Amino acid sequence: MAKQTGKRKIRQGNDIFCEIQIPNSSGTLIVSNWDMWFLVVLINEFNGDWEELSSSFHQRLKRPSSRDNAESKLSHLLHLKKTMEHADINPIVVLGEGSEALLKKEKRAAINKIIKQVPREKEKSYWMIHTPRYVREKRALRGYWICFPVSPEIYAEPLTKKFKTRGYYKEKESFGLEKRLSSYLNKQSWSTSKPELIALFRAFLTVMLEKIEMVDDSYGVIGQLYEDIFSNYIVVPRLDIGLSSADFLQDILELLIWEDYGFMTNATPQFFANLSSDDAAIAKNILQIQQSELAALELVYQAEQALTLLGMLAVQQEWFSQFATLAQKMGTRAWKRITTMAEAAEAAGDLVLATAVYQSALSSPGMHQNYIQEKQEVLG
């Protein structure tokens, strides 16, 4: 054996570990070191049980301090499992003829890489970066712009340039930022067509969310500007801009699910109230699908937000027959969406329905169980 000289090369997770011929196919499976380390942990620590390994990451999702790393690793793991199942290749085949020796040799490194350590951004695999959270949030921000007759993209860059390239806006500086943004929006609005105007507003709704972490909006001026633009955006007649209701609603409802600052909260009920019956039915279907998909992806907060929006839509459209079913699905994990439906039923003179809303919610215990119980008792 030739004598090696120089420093030992440190293997990186994204380096190729091996390439395997896929059975009954002309294709090959490219296996990275990340893949190999996952498989070593899978066999050594979890007896080859994919579900057990997945469950260990699911448990960490519940802790804020470890959530990002757990989501990152789980995303890679699920992609690896799906890829190997599709190729009909098992872990031992991937590890090769010397798998027993490799399992011992790589055990410590694999446990460190997969279980203990948090990789730096540049060390992550594609799937560790492009997690379901990353993909869904990016889609909510810009993913449907291709459907617009005039792409919001043409306004996104000029709006981005209104912000500092680095640094932070202190609370008093937020007034100057708001003035600069408002001036640009007003100037552009004077000479634009309706399709251009809707693109301008839609670009602002995304760019502001992308930049808000660098702004101290304690005085609320940025939030008020955002609410104003949203309110103007949702009333532009879609027939005048060539944007279908399905595309418009898919885009804005996903943005509502992912917007986490409450900028659109005040205007959303009226938006839902003004939807035609046909558009409301489209919105309901979109929100139901989003809630189901997000729950399956373990994006709990966003799944709950979709469910909350479903309740708000039902209230504003006066779909009283759906209140109890929605309340049962919501449970008592949050209280306001339950009391809103119950109070709407009470205002309509239906105390039986209001009571049923509380009872349905109480059938699914949550952290607001006692409060909902008290509200039901007061109602009698």
N, C-alpha and C positions, 0 to 999 in steps of 0.2 A: 504494500500500500504506500502510495506517495505521501511524503511528509508534508503536512500543511504548514504554511508560514503566515505570519501577519496576525492581525486581530481576528478573533472569532466573529463571524457575521451574525448580527442579532436579527432573528427572524421577526418580521412584521406580520400582523394579523391578516393583512390583505395580500400578502405574498402567496403564490400558488404552492399548495402542499402536494397535490398530485392531480392527474387527469385520468378519468376512468371511462372506458368504453361503455356506453349505455346498451344494455341487452336489447337485441332485436331492433337495433337502430344504428344509423350511421353517425349519430351524434356522440359527443363526449360530455362528461360531467366534470367541470372544473371545480376543484375543492381547494378552498383557501385554508390558511392556518387557523383562522377564526373557526371555520367549519370543523376542522380537526379537533380543536380544543373543546368545542361544544360536544362533539361525539365522545371524547375521552371522559368528560364530566358525566355525560349521559350514561355511559356504561359503568364507570367506576363508582359513581356516587348515587345513581338512580336506577341501577340494574336494567338499563336500556328502556326504561319507561318514560316515554316522551311526555305523557300527561303529568307525571310526578315532577319532572323538571319544569314544565310550564307552570305548574301550580306554585312552585317555589318562587317564581318571578311574580306571579299574581299576588302572592302574599306581600311582597315588597312594594307593589303598586299602592297599597293602602297607607304606606308611610311617606309623607311629603319629602323627607330627606333622601329617600332612595327611589322615588318614583321615576325620575327621568332616566336613571341608569337601568332600572328594571324594564321600562318601556323599550329602551334601546335594545337591550339583550333579548327581550321577548320577541321583538319584531324580527331580529335575525334568526332566532330559533324557529319561529313559525315558518319563515320562508325556507329555511334549510329542510325542515320536516316535509313541507309540501313538495319541494324540489326532489327530494329523495324518493318520496312515495310515487311521484309522477314518473321518475326514471326506473322505479322498481329495483332500487339498490339499497341494501341494508348497511348499517354502520360498520360491521366487521369487514365487509368487502371494501369499504372506503379506506379503512385503516390498513388494509393489506395483509400479506402473509405473516409479517412479524407483529401482528396486532397485540399479542400478549406483552411482548417486550416494549412496544410503543406505549401501551396503557400505563405501564410502570414508569417509563422514562418521562412521559409528558404529564403525569398526574399532578405534580406540584404546580407546574406552569399553567396547566389548564384550570385548576382551582383558583389560582391567583387571577388569571385573565377573565374567567367567566363568573366566578362567585364573589371574589373579594375586591378587585380593583375597578376603578372607573376610568375607562380609556379617555385619552385626550381626543379632541374633535378630529384632528388629522389622522388619528389611528383607527377611527371607527370605520366599519364597513358601510357600504351603500345602504343596507337595510337597517343598520343602527341609526343612521341619520334620517332616512326616509321612513319614519315610523308612521303608523296610522294617524297619530295626532298631527304630525308634520304635514302629511299628504292632505288630510281633510281640512286643516286650517288654511293651507295655501290655496286649496280649491275654493274655499269660502271667500277668500280675499280677492282672487283674480281669475279663478278657474273658468268662469262662464263669460268672460269678456268677449270671447270669439263670437258669441251669439248677438252682440250688439251691432246695430247698423253702422254706428261710429264707435270704434273701440275706445274705451276709457284710457287705454294705454297712452294715447297721444297727449293726455293731460297729466298722467301720473308723474312723468319725469319733471315737467316744470313745477308741479306742486312739491315734489320732493326737494327741489332746489331752493324752496323757500325756507327750508330748515337748515340749521347748522350741520356741518359734516361730522362734527364731534362735539362733545360737551353736553350740557344740561341747561334747560330753561328754568330759572328760579321762578317762584310764584309771581313776582312783580313783572318779570320778563314775559310772562304769558300774555299780557296785554298787547305788547308790541308784536308778538307772533300772531295773535288773533287779528290785529289790524292789517298785518301784511297779507295774511291768507284771505281775509275778507276783501281787501282791495283787489287782489288777483281774481277772485271769484266774481266780483261785481263787474270788473273790466271785461272779463271773458263773456259774461252773460249778456252784455249789451248787444253783441254782434253775432251771436250763435243761432243756428237753427235748433229746433227742438231735439233732433237726434244728437247734436253736438252738446246741447245743454244737459241732457240726461247722462251723456258720457262724462262731462265735467263733474257733475254732482257725484256720480258713481266712483270716479277716480278719487275724489276727496274722501269719500267714506272709507276707502281702503287705505290710502296714504296716511291719513290721520291715525288710524289704528296701528300702522306700521311704525309710526314715530312717537306715539303717545308716551312711551316709557321714558322718553327724554324730556318730558314736560311736567312741571309741578303745576297742576291745574286746580290748586286750592281755592282760587276765586271763581272757578267754574266757567270762565269765559270761553275756553276751548270746547267744553262740553255743551254749552249753549249754542255755539256756532255749529257743532256737529248735529245737534237736534234740529236746528233751523234748516240745514241742508237736507237732512233726511226727510223732514216734513215737506220740503219743496220737491224732493225727488219722487216721493211716492204718489204725488198728485198729478204729475205730468201724464196726460192721456197717452196710453201705450199705442193706441191706434194711430196716433200722430207721429210716432217714432219708428214704427215697423218692428216692434219687439213683441213677440208672442207672450201671452199671459204665463204660459208654462215656463218659458225661459226666464222671464222677469221674476216670477215667484220662486223658482228654484234658486236663483242667484241671491235674492234678498233674504229669503228665509234661512239659507245656510249662513249668510252673514249675521243675521240676528242670533242664530244659535251660538256662533263663535265670538261675537262681540261681548266682551267681558267687563265693560265699564259703565253700563247702564245709560249710555248716551241716547239710545233709541227707545228706552222704556216708556217715557211719557207719551210718545207719539204712536206707539205700536197699537194700543187698543183702538184708536180711531181709524188707523189703517185697516185693521181687521174688520171693523164695523162697516167701512165703506166698500169692501169687496162685494162684487156681485155674487149671486148664488153659485154661478158656474166657477168663478175664480176661487171662491171659498172652498168649494169641493176639491179643486186642484191643490190648494194650499193644505188642506187636511191630508190628502194623500201623500204629499211631499213630506210633511211633518211626521206622519206615521212611519214612513219608510226610513226617514232620518233617525227617528227614535230607536227603531229596531236595529238598524245597522250600527249606530254608535254604541248601543248597549253591547252588541256582539263583539265590538272592537275594544271593549273595556274602557271606553271613553265616557265614564259615568256622568261627570258634570254636564257634558254637552247633551247626553241622552236625556238627562233630567230637564235641561233647558228646552229641548224639543217637546217634551211632555207638558211643560209649563205653557209653552206657546199654543199647544193643542187646546189646553183648557181655556186660555185667553180667547182663542178663535171661537170656541164653542159658546162662550159667554157673549161675545160681541155679535155673533150670528144668531143668538138665542136658540141654540140647539139643546133645548132642555132635556130631551130624551137621552142625550149622551152624557149628562153630568155624572150620574151615579157610576157608570162604567169607567169613566175617566178618573173619578175619585178613588175607586178601588185600585186602579193601576198606580195612581200617585201615592196612595197610602198616606202616612203622616210624616214622611221624610221632610216635607216643607209644609208650612201652614197657610201662607197667603193665597196660594192657588186654590186651596180647598175652601177657605172662607169666602173668596170671591165668587165661586160658583154657588155656594149656599146662600149668600146674600142676594145674588141675582135671582135665585129661585124664590126667596122670601119677598123680594121687591115685586115679583110677578104675582104674588099672592098664593104661592104654592108651598105651604109650610111642610107638607108631606115630602115633597121633593127635597127641600132644604135639609130636613132631618135625614133623608136617605143618603144625601151627599156625605154628611158627617159619619153616618153609620158605615157607609162603604169605605171611606178612608180609614176608619178605625179597624177594619178587618185586616189591614196590612200595617203592623206596628212600625213605628219610627220614632225619631227623637222628639217629635212634637205631639206625641200621643196624648199626654195629659191636657195640653192646651185645646186640642180638637175635642177631647172628651168634655171639657168645661163648656166649650161653645155649644155643643149638642145639648148639654143639660140646661143651659140658659134658654135655648130655643124651646125646650120642653118636648 
